[in-house]
Amino acid sequence: MRYQDQVISLTTHACETLYRTARAVASDHVRWSPMERCASVLELFQECAQFPRGIAAIVRARAVPPLSREEIARLEQEKDSLRTIDQCEGICRIYTADLLAAIHEFPADYLDDQIYLPIGGGREYCLSEIMLLHQQNVIYHTAQIDYIRTLYGDLMT
């Protein structure tokens, strides 16, 4: 199995787990936050929905494409328009499909090429690592959603 195909499989599985986990949240708790500065389930899912869009652009360009102020404003508007789990899942599925297509088409000869990303304190990432960032982000946020569920008393049956 090609590395890219393994990433596609892992990412698909992680996303399906996210969708199932977010749908298990009681509708009256989707916007609930355990503390003032903590993200709600909806806010966590909004991030997961939009994240693969940027990763797909990086994978295709093999570089970090610049974002204009207009594009940043459009992304903020899109995020604000995602007001339900269904809307978040719909956008996440669209952007994830685009990312997975970019990964599928990616030439193996460039997997070890490095790009500096300012995330996590900033460092050089191999493109093979960058391909996994959406999957890792989804797993992290799925765990956060599960934790939020336990905080409001859902025993995750």
C-alpha positions as CSV (number, residue, x, y, z in Angstrom):
1,M,0.0,0.0,0.0
2,R,1.3,3.4,-0.9
3,Y,1.9,5.9,2.0
4,Q,-0.7,8.2,0.5
5,D,-3.3,5.5,0.5
6,Q,-2.6,4.8,4.2
7,V,-3.0,8.4,5.0
8,I,-6.3,8.5,3.2
9,S,-7.6,5.4,5.1
10,L,-6.5,6.8,8.5
11,T,-8.0,10.3,7.8
12,T,-11.3,8.8,6.5
13,H,-11.6,6.7,9.6
14,A,-10.8,9.6,12.0
15,C,-13.4,11.8,10.2
16,E,-16.1,9.2,10.4
17,T,-15.4,8.9,14.2
18,L,-15.6,12.7,14.5
19,Y,-19.0,12.8,12.8
20,R,-20.4,10.0,14.9
21,T,-19.0,11.6,18.1
22,A,-20.4,15.1,17.3
23,R,-23.8,13.6,16.4
24,A,-23.9,11.9,19.8
25,V,-23.8,15.3,21.6
26,A,-27.2,16.3,22.8
27,S,-28.5,19.2,20.7
28,D,-28.9,21.4,23.8
29,H,-25.1,20.9,24.5
30,V,-23.7,21.6,21.1
31,R,-22.9,25.2,22.1
32,W,-22.2,24.5,25.8
33,S,-18.7,25.2,27.1
34,P,-17.4,24.0,30.4
35,M,-15.7,27.4,31.1
36,E,-15.7,30.9,29.6
37,R,-12.6,30.4,27.5
38,C,-13.2,26.9,26.4
39,A,-14.4,25.9,23.0
40,S,-17.8,24.4,22.5
41,V,-18.4,21.2,20.5
42,L,-19.7,23.4,17.6
43,E,-16.5,25.6,17.7
44,L,-14.3,22.5,17.7
45,F,-16.2,21.1,14.7
46,Q,-16.0,24.4,12.9
47,E,-12.2,24.2,13.1
48,C,-12.2,20.6,11.9
49,A,-14.5,21.5,9.0
50,Q,-12.3,24.2,7.6
51,F,-8.8,22.8,8.5
52,P,-8.4,20.4,5.5
53,R,-8.9,23.2,3.0
54,G,-5.6,24.8,4.0
55,I,-3.8,21.5,4.2
56,A,-5.0,20.6,0.7
57,A,-3.6,23.9,-0.6
58,I,-0.2,23.2,1.0
59,V,-0.1,19.7,-0.4
60,R,-0.9,20.8,-3.9
61,A,1.5,23.7,-3.9
62,R,4.2,21.9,-1.9
63,A,4.4,25.3,-0.1
64,V,2.3,27.5,2.1
65,P,0.2,29.6,-0.2
66,P,-0.3,33.2,0.9
67,L,-3.7,34.2,2.2
68,S,-5.1,37.7,1.3
69,R,-7.1,39.7,3.8
70,E,-10.2,39.1,1.7
71,E,-9.6,35.3,1.9
72,I,-9.2,35.4,5.6
73,A,-12.4,37.4,5.9
74,R,-14.2,34.9,3.7
75,L,-13.0,32.1,5.9
76,E,-14.2,33.9,9.0
77,Q,-17.6,34.4,7.4
78,E,-17.8,30.8,6.4
79,K,-16.9,29.7,10.0
80,D,-19.6,32.0,11.4
81,S,-22.1,30.5,8.9
82,L,-21.5,27.0,10.3
83,R,-24.2,26.9,13.0
84,T,-25.1,23.3,13.2
85,I,-23.4,19.9,13.3
86,D,-24.9,19.1,9.9
87,Q,-23.4,22.2,8.4
88,C,-20.0,21.5,9.9
89,E,-20.1,17.9,8.7
90,G,-21.1,18.9,5.2
91,I,-18.2,21.4,4.8
92,C,-15.8,19.0,6.5
93,R,-16.8,16.3,4.0
94,I,-16.3,18.6,1.1
95,Y,-12.9,19.9,2.2
96,T,-11.7,16.5,3.4
97,A,-12.6,15.0,0.0
98,D,-10.6,17.7,-1.7
99,L,-7.6,17.0,0.6
100,L,-7.8,13.3,0.1
101,A,-7.8,13.8,-3.7
102,A,-4.7,16.0,-3.3
103,I,-3.0,13.3,-1.2
104,H,-4.0,10.6,-3.7
105,E,-2.5,12.5,-6.6
106,F,0.7,13.5,-4.7
107,P,3.9,12.2,-6.2
108,A,5.9,10.0,-3.8
109,D,9.1,11.6,-4.9
110,Y,8.2,14.7,-2.8
111,L,7.1,13.1,0.4
112,D,10.3,14.0,2.2
113,D,10.4,17.6,1.0
114,Q,10.2,20.0,4.0
115,I,8.1,23.2,4.5
116,Y,8.2,25.5,7.5
117,L,4.8,25.8,9.3
118,P,4.3,28.3,12.1
119,I,2.0,25.8,14.0
120,G,3.1,24.1,17.2
121,G,5.8,26.7,17.9
122,G,6.9,26.6,14.2
123,R,9.2,24.0,12.6
124,E,10.0,22.3,9.3
125,Y,7.5,19.6,8.4
126,C,7.9,16.9,5.8
127,L,5.1,16.8,3.3
128,S,4.4,13.3,4.5
129,E,3.7,14.7,8.0
130,I,1.6,17.6,6.6
131,M,-0.7,15.1,5.0
132,L,-1.5,13.7,8.4
133,L,-2.2,17.0,10.1
134,H,-6.0,16.9,9.4
135,Q,-6.2,13.4,10.8
136,Q,-4.3,14.4,13.9
137,N,-6.4,17.5,14.4
138,V,-9.6,15.5,14.0
139,I,-8.5,12.9,16.5
140,Y,-7.5,15.6,19.0
141,H,-10.8,17.4,18.7
142,T,-12.8,14.2,18.8
143,A,-11.2,13.5,22.2
144,Q,-12.1,17.0,23.3
145,I,-15.7,16.5,22.3
146,D,-15.8,13.2,24.3
147,Y,-14.4,15.0,27.3
148,I,-17.0,17.8,27.0
149,R,-19.6,15.0,27.0
150,T,-18.3,13.6,30.2
151,L,-18.3,17.1,31.8
152,Y,-22.0,17.5,31.3
153,G,-22.8,14.0,32.5
154,D,-23.0,12.0,29.3
155,L,-21.5,8.6,30.2
156,M,-21.0,7.9,26.4
157,T,-23.1,4.7,26.3
